[in-house]
C-alpha cells in the first residue's frame, strides 16, 4: 500500500487528537480526588436572584464549575425562605457532594445547612451567616465595601451632611455594611441620618423608588444617599431624577453592573461612587472554596474577596462603559487570587 499525503494528514490529525486527549487526562490526573475523575455533583441554592449582580454571580459559578468539570445544579427559591430550606433537602436527595448556599436568612438556613453537613455534604455559604464552624463564609469584605464608599462620600461632601440611608436588617451583607455605617456616624458627628428606609420586595429598584419619593418629600434637606446595594441605588436614583434633585444629592453604593455603569455615566448623574467586587469572580471563588473542601483542603472559615472603589469620574475618564471595560482597565477587578491552589483551573486564563 502506498502512503499518500492524505493518509499522512489523517495520521497527523489522529496523533494530535491523541495528544490532546492525553493532555486532558494528565490535567485531570494532576488534580486531587474527587476531581481526578468525572462525576462530581454540586448544587447552588439561591435566595436572591433578581438584578445584574446575581446574574453575574451565577455566570461565575457556572464558569468555575465548567473549568473543574463538575455537574452543577441550580436551585432558585426567589426570596422564599422556607422554599430555600426545602431546596437544601432537595439537593441532598439529588446526591450532590457539595452545596453553595447563596444569601438567605440565618433563622431559615441554619438548620438546613446543618442537615447537609450531617449528610456528609460539604457546604459553603455566600452572604448568609449559617452560624456553623464547619461551613466557610464567602464574603465580599462588606465592611470594606461600605468603608470605601463612605470615605469617598466624606471626601466629596466634607464631614457634615444630611443623609438618607437604605437598609433592610437580617440580610448578612447588609448587616455587615450597616456596622460600618454606624461606625462612620460615630466618627463624624456632623453626619446626620435623617431617614432610613428600604425593602427587598420585587422589583427591588422600583419598590425602593416608591419609598424614596416619600422620603425626599419629607426631608428636602438630604444631600447624600447611602444605598449600599446597587438595586437600592437604582431605586434612589429613579426618585432623585424624578424630583429634579440630581445636582443636589449624591448617591453612594455597593456593587456594580453594566447597567449601573451606564447610570453613573449619565450627564449630571447623582450616582457618584460605588465600591464593588466583581460578582462573577465572587461566584468563582465560591466554587473554588467548595472544591477545596471536597479535596480535603481548608480554604479558611472566612474567604474574603477584596473590593475596589469605582467613582463616576474614573468611569468617564477611563471611558469604561461596561463590565468588560472595567475588568480590562482595572485589572484588580478582573480576578481575585483567593481560594486558588496550584491545581485549581482558572476560568479567566487566556
N, C-alpha and C positions, 0 to 999 in steps of 0.2 A: 504494500500500500504506500502510495506517495504522500509525503507530508506537505500539505498546501499551506499558503498564508492564512486561509480561513481557519484551518484546523489549529494552527499555531495561535491565532487570535482567540479562538474558543478556549484553548488550554490556558492561555494567559488570564482570561477572564475568570476561569474556574479557579486558578491559583489565587487570584486577587480576592475572589469571594471567600475562599477557604481561609485566607489570611485575615480578612475582616472578621469572619466568624470566630477564628481562634483568638483574635484580639479582644472581641466582646466577651468571650468565655474567660479570658485571662483577667479582664477588668472585673467581672463578677466574682471570680475566684479570689481576687485581691481584697474583696470586701468581707467583713466578718459575718458569721451566721447571725440572723437568718437571710441576710441579703446576698449571700453567695449562691442562692438558688431562687428561682421564681416562685411566686405563690403567696408572698406576704400580703395580708389584707389589713387596711386601716380604715377608720371612719372619721369624718369631720362632722361633729354635731353642733349646729349653729343656732344661736338665739337671735342675733341681729343679722340681717342680710340686705336691708334697704340702703341704697346710696352707693356712690362710686368707691368709697373706701373698702366696703365689704366685697364688692365685685373684684377689686384689685387684690384683696387678701386671698380670695378664693383662687384667683389665677396663679398666685404664688404657691399656694398649697398644691395645686394641680401640677405646676411645673416641677416642683421638687419631687413630688410623688412619681411623676413620669421619669425623671432622671434616675431615681432609685429603682424603677421598675416594679413599683408596688401597685396593688389593686386598691383604688380609693373609692369609698362610698361616701356620698354627701347627704346628710340628713338635715333638713331645714325646718325649724319649728316656727319661724316667722313671729317671734316675740311672744310665743305661748309657753310660759314657764313649765306648766305641767306636761305639755307635749314634749318639750326638750328633755325632761327627765325620762319620759317614756322612750324617747329615741335612743337614749343611752342603753336602755334594756334591749331595744331592737338591735342595736349594734352588737351587743353581747350575744344575742341569739344568732346573728349572722356569722359568728365565729371569727370576728376580727381579732388581730393580735395587739392592736393599738388604737387609741381613741384620742382625738383632739377635741376638747370642749371649747367652743368659741363664744365668749360672752355668756350672759345668763345671770341668774340671781343666786346668791350663796345659799339661801334657805331651800331652794328647789333643787340645786345641783350637788350639794354636799353629800347627801345620802346616795344619789345616783352615781356619783363618781366613786364612792366607796364600794358600791356593788360591783363596779367594773374592776376595781383593784382586787376585791375578794375573789373575782372570777379568774384572776391571773392575767388580766389585761393591763398593759402599760398605758398610762394616761398622762397627758399634759393639758394644761389649761391656759387659754389666752384671754386675758382681761376679764377673768372671773375668779374670785377667791373661793376655792372649794375647801379651804381650811384643812389641808391634808399634807403632811410632811413627805409623803411618798409621791406627790404629784408636783412636778416642776411648774412654775408660773412663768409664762411667756409675757413679757411686759415691754411697752414702748418707752419705758422710763417716763411715766406720766408726769411725775413731779418736775422733771426737766423740761418736758413739753410746755407745761404751764409756766415754768420759770422763764424760759426763753421768750415766750410770747409776752409775758408781763414785764420783763426787763425792757423789751422794745417799747411797750406802752409807756413806761416811765421815761425812757429816752425821748420819745416823741412828744409826750404831753406834760412832762415835769412830774413833780411829786405830789401834786394836789389836783384831783379831778373827781367828778361825779360819775359813778359807774352803774350801768345795768349789767346784771350777771345772769347767765343762763345755766341752770344746773338741775339735774334730776338725781336725787340721792338713791343709793342702793345699787348703782352700777359701778363696779370696781374701778375702772379707769377714771370715771368722773369723780368718784370719791377721792382718789389719789390726787387728781388735779385740784380738787377743792381744798385739800390740805395746803397746797402751795398758795392758793388764793388767800386763805386765812392768814398765812404767814406774811404775805406781802402787805396785806392791810395793817397788820401789826407793825411792820417795819416802816411803813409810810402812813403816818397818821392823817395826812391830808387827802388820802384816797377814801372816798365815802361811797359805800354801796347803798344806793337809794332804791333799788328794785331788784328782786330776784324772781325769776320765773323759769319755766321750762317744761317740756313734755316729750315723750317718745311715741306719741300717737302718730300712726301713719296717715298721710305722708308727713314725715317729721318736719321738714323745712316749712311747709305750708301751715302746719299746726303751730309751730313756734312763731311764724309771721303773724298769725292771728293774735297771739298773746303780746307780741312786741308792739303791735299797733296801739293797744290799750296802754301799755307801759309808757310809750313815747308821749301819748296824750296826757297822762297823769304826771309825768316827770320831764318837762321840757328842758330841765337843766342838765340832763345827761349829756356828757360829751365823749364818753368811752363805753363801748360794749365789750365785755369779756365773754366770749361764747366758745368754750374750749372743746368743741366738736364741730366739724365742718358743716354738718346738716343744721346745727343750731345757727351757725354764722350765716348760712344761706337764708334762713328764715328771718334773721335780724336785718340782713341787707335788703330783703324784699320790703320790709316795713319802713326802713330808713329811706330807701329810694322813693317809695310812695309818698312819704311825708316831706320830701324835698330837703332832707337833712344830711345828705351825703357829704356836704362840705363842712358840716358842724360836728359830726360824730365819726369817730374812728372805731373800727371793729378789729379785735384781736382774737385769734382762734387757735385750734389744734387740728391737725390732719390736712391732707391735700389731695386734690384730684385734678384732672384736666379741666373739668367744668369750674372748679374753684379757681384755677389759674386764670381762666377766661374772665371770671367775675372780678378778680383782683386787678386785672389789667384794664378794665373798662375806664374810660376817661372820668376823672374825679370820683373813682370808686372809694367808698368808705372803708373797704376791707384792706387794712394797712399791712397786716403781717399774720403769719401763721407759723407754728412750729410743728414739724412732722417727721415721721419715719416713712419710708416707702412701704405702703401696705402690702405690696407684692413680696417684698423682702421679709416682712414680718411673717407672712404666710409660709415662706420658705424656711425660715428659722423654726417655726412651729413644727414642721415635718421633720427637720433635722434633729431637733431635741428629742422628739418621739423616737426617731430612728436610733439615736444613741442609747436610749433606754432599752430598746429592743435588742441592741447589740451588746448589752451588759455594761455600757459606759454611763458615766454620771455627767450630765450636762450642767449640773448645779441646780439648786432649788429655784433661784431667780435668774431667769435667762433674759437679759436686758438688751434691747436693740436701741442704740443711741439715736437721738433726734437731731434734726437740722432746722435752724431758723431760716425762714423764707420770707423776704419782705417784698412788698409791691414794687419798690424801687429796683430791687435786684431782678425781678421778673422782667421789668421793662428794659433796664439797662443791658441785660444779657439776652434779650429777645427770646425769653422762654415762654413758649405758647402751649406746651402740653407736658405730660409726664415723661415722654421720651426725651424731650429737650432738657427737662430737669435732671434726669439721670446722666445725660451726656455732659451737661455744663456744670453740674455739681456732683462730681464723682463719689463723694462721701454718701450721697443719697442712693446710689445705684446698687450697692452691695454692702452687707454687714458681715464681717468676718467673725460671726457668732455661731456657736454650735457647729463648727466646721473642722472636724478631724481630717487627717490626711486622706482617709479612704472615701470621704463623702463627695459625691459628684456635685459639681457646681452648675446649676441650670443656666447661669448667666455667662458661662465661659464661651468665648467665640471659637 
